[in-house]
Amino acid sequence: MTVLVLTRQLDPVADLVVHELNSRGTSLVRVDPGSLPASSLFTARLDGATGWTGEWRGQHRDLNLEEVTAVYWRRPSPHEMPIGMPPDVERWAQAEAKAGFGGVLSALSCTWVNHPHANAAATSGPRALAEAARCGLRVPRTMVTNDPCAARGFVASLLGGVAAYKAIGGGGPTTHEGTSYASWTSKVRAAEITDGVAATAHHFSEWIDKAYEVRLTVVTDQMFAAEIHTHSAAAREDFRRDYDACTYKVCEVPETVAHGVRALMGSFELRYAAMDFLVSYDGAWHLCDVNPNGQYGWIDELRAPITRAIADVLESP
């Protein structure tokens, strides 16, 4: 039995799981698919119905594909191309690497946490929210549009005339030409929406007057939930803006919510996911985000049990 951990060199979450598996004496290989093809060699063969066999020879460890019984797919870096390639050739080579190396790896018949195809489906915010609603979870009324007039009309129709705006593709920090940018969730009123909305897709949803938020981390059928109480104006709009102004309290998940979450996990064939809920003052849980590859290490009380749960899944037959 060999657990294959696929992630970039610096990944504190993967470090937690690798440490747990090492402490159990589990055979594992941690590599970054981004090392292909620049600094490692990969050869795979398909002969009949037994699936792909072959070798991955890296700088520090070698791997026989047929020995892999589970894959922990975290956050691999982009494939690294040899230095000096012309840009158009590099784009072609990147696409070939992703299709070839990634295609073989995704065909491994074993336990995945999570399979990249499942991750890709659940990472689509509009798709995840629609599926969550079909599974019986409360989801804020939402509009995706590039029509400024439609956006203003939608926001004006909401209670209090205020909406939450957030980036559809993820609002975490990015860097451009040495400058860091982030697009966090923020309040917006109809009068503040400019014609710039026409430039691309924009996501607006009703503003939930929340008592607190909940980060729910799910590992197969186990649920690890923590209330997030925010103590600054910035954190109340998006707790990622001001972690120092947040306090956490482990909590239980209402059975009606747990039932919908289990259905959503099954619909996307996920073994792991991090979900964010807004809990209104009447106690209703409103799902606002699904991240099939979300972080979990920042809530101290839940770090160890979540790590053990992930390791248990990777070790299971």
Secondary structure, DSSP 8 states (H G I E B T S, - for coil): -EEEEE--S--HHHHHHHHHHHHTT--EEEE-GGGTTTT-EEEEEE-STT-EEEEEE-SS-EEEGGGEEEEEE---------TT--HHHHHHHHHHHHHHHHHHHHT--SEEES-HHHHHHHH-HHHHHHHHHHTT-B---EEEES-HHHHHHHHHHSGGGEEEEE-TT--S-EEETTEEE----EEEEGGG--GGGGGS-EEEEE---EEEEEEEEEETTEEEEEEEEE-SHHHHH-GGG-GGGEEEEEE---HHHHHHHHHHHHHHT-SEEEEEEEEETT--EEEEEEETT---TTSHHHHHHHHHHHHHHHH--
